[in-house]
Structure formats: C-alpha cells, structure tokens
Amino acid sequence: MALSPENATPSLWPPDGPGVVRLPSGRMVRGRGLRHPLPNGPAPMYAVYLLGDRPPQVPWESRLLRWPDFRLPADRAEARAVLTEAWERAAVERVELACGGGRGRTGTALACLAVLDGVPRDEAVAWVRHHYHPRAVETPWQKRYARRFGAQGRLRKPRLLSQSGDARGERAPGVPPRPVPTAQPSGPVPEPEGRVRSSKEGRRRTRSW
C-alpha cells in the first residue's frame, strides 16, 4: 500500500508543509530557497545543498553538491550518486534539497528525483512545475539535464511505501537472502552417454548370458 498523508509517520514531512513534494511512490522531499527564512515545522534530517560554494552551517546532517547558479552540477557522476541517495533516504527520513532561490537548481534536482521515482523523464519538468513551483527548472540546459537524467544508467523500479514508511520487500540489514530450493531428480539416475564400462563389468554381463 502506498504511503498516504493520513498514515504518514512522524519521521517524514507533513504533506501540506511549505515546499514539500510528494513523489508517486509516497516519498516526500522538501525544496527550499536558502535566501528565504527557514519554514516553520520539523527540521530536516538530511539535506543536500546545491551551491557553488560552501553551504550554511546547520545542526542536521547535510552535504554540498557543487552546482553553480543557473548552471549544471560540476560532477555529473557525483550528482547522480548524491541525488539517488537523497531519493532512497526520503523513504524513511525528512530530506531537503535547497539552493539560493529554491527554483532553478532545486527544481532540477526534484525533477531528477521524480525520474528516479518512476515519472517519465520527458514529463519530469512539467511534473515538478505542477507539484512544486510553476517556474521550477529555469534554463534550457537544466531542462535537458533533467530529461536526460533517466538515460544515465538503468533505473530500478521504485517500491511503494508501506504504512511504516519502509519499502516493501526489503531485507533487514545483515540478513542473508533465502536460498532458492533446487529440484531434485526422481527415480534412477540415467547413465551418461559414452560411458566406458570396466572389464569386470563386461565379464559379469557375459556370465549372465
């Protein structure tokens, strides 16, 4: 069952919070502009700051994804890894994406998370503009980056979230996978073709004649 606003857990964002985007799988991510005051409500548990220089000092866990204003990430491989981690952690944590104004870089990153969540990449920009901000993803190259994000490697099919906010079907850490039983042959084992009989076996067959 998908995570709905009525059964959201306290570790997630309130669905009606400012800047909160609810992805199709039920994950919720908050987008924010750092030039604006911090919204009221719970603080992030993990934040990715999309900036060209040092991020602000915050009491929660955060990391910098170097991304100059109106441009693209400085390291595309790092950007993909960081955004994928943010998408995964959004299943059980309050994740925030933020840049200076909260529209261009943040909107582009949210579009990438939407692609990871299963939104068709050709529709991701329109989806973010509808669900987050009508002016999200500001430049033509940011639009192209979001559209091409889904083509950079094979994406996993997202799991819907259960009432507890956990992805269904995931093993607990440290638990080995259950072995798959193999079918055992029934009846006598057929003799392989081309088997060379021993001389003793040949003499035994001769006596029986």
Secondary structure as UniProt FT lines:
FT   HELIX           5..7
FT   TURN            10..11
FT   TURN            15..16
FT   TURN            18..19
FT   STRAND          20..22
FT   TURN            24..25
FT   STRAND          28..33
FT   TURN            34..35
FT   STRAND          46..51
FT   STRAND          61..66
FT   TURN            69..70
FT   HELIX           76..89
FT   TURN            90..92
FT   STRAND          95..99
FT   HELIX           104..116
FT   TURN            117..118
FT   HELIX           121..123
FT   HELIX           124..131
FT   TURN            134..135
FT   HELIX           140..149
FT   TURN            150..151
FT   TURN            163..164
FT   TURN            168..169
FT   TURN            173..174
FT   TURN            193..194
FT   HELIX           199..208
//
